Amino acid sequence: VHWRGIAPSQLRVKVVYGLIFILFAITVTWCILYGADSVTFLRVPDCVATKNIAMPVRIEGVNHWQCVKWGESKGITRIPSSSEVLQARCTTPFHIFDTENTTGSSTVWTPSEAPHYVKCPASCQDFNLAQQVMGCKVYDSRSSICAAAVQMGIIPSGEGGVVTVVGR
């Protein structure tokens, strides 16, 4: 008995070759997916997702991977893309990094999402310039960067220093 003009022995050969091809395709697909998984999750000894102790996480707006261990809190590290340091004044506000977009007669300020290095001068508190600080850990864009850094305890009151301003 022939099926569509193919002898049974030839049909068995075609079925076997078809099954071998399907098995080969599945194996190649699995290898590609495993390879992509290895690249995507940036397997490093300290952050091995396959051991269920940690998971690499990439958050929108943060341009590098974070290793988050299960059951532990993780502060997000934001590293400025440039080593450029802004020389701030005691009254320099956070919105110094915002972008102005003017359309017709209206102006819209777009907050910077990027982190920046800022160098605060020494003795800002001694000048008694009444810098505004509105907030605690999260500050209003009109707040003084250096006064906020002193309030948070990042730099001592009488000293200056370089701080990292995290984008909003």
Long-range contacts (C-beta under 8 A, 24 or more apart in sequence): 61-113, 61-167, 78-115, 78-164, 78-166, 78-167, 79-115, 80-114, 80-115, 80-116, 80-117, 80-164, 81-114, 83-117, 84-117, 85-117, 85-118, 85-119, 85-162, 86-116, 86-117, 86-118, 86-119, 87-119, 88-118, 88-119, 88-120, 88-121, 88-145, 88-146, 89-121, 89-146, 90-120, 90-121, 90-124, 90-127, 90-129, 90-131, 90-144, 90-146, 90-147, 91-129, 91-131, 91-144, 92-118, 92-144, 92-145, 92-146, 93-141, 93-142, 93-143, 93-144, 93-145, 94-139, 94-140, 94-141, 94-142, 94-143, 94-145, 94-148, 94-165, 94-168, 95-141, 95-142, 96-145, 97-165, 97-167, 98-141, 111-141, 111-167, 111-168, 112-167, 112-168, 113-167, 113-168, 114-167, 115-164, 115-165, 115-166, 115-167, 116-164, 116-165, 116-167, 117-162, 117-163, 117-164, 117-165, 118-145, 118-146, 118-162, 118-163, 118-164, 118-165, 119-160, 119-161, 119-162, 120-145, 120-146, 120-149, 120-155, 120-160, 120-161, 120-162, 120-163, 121-146, 121-160, 122-158, 122-159, 122-160, 123-158, 123-159, 123-160, 124-150, 124-160, 125-150, 125-157, 125-158, 126-158, 141-168
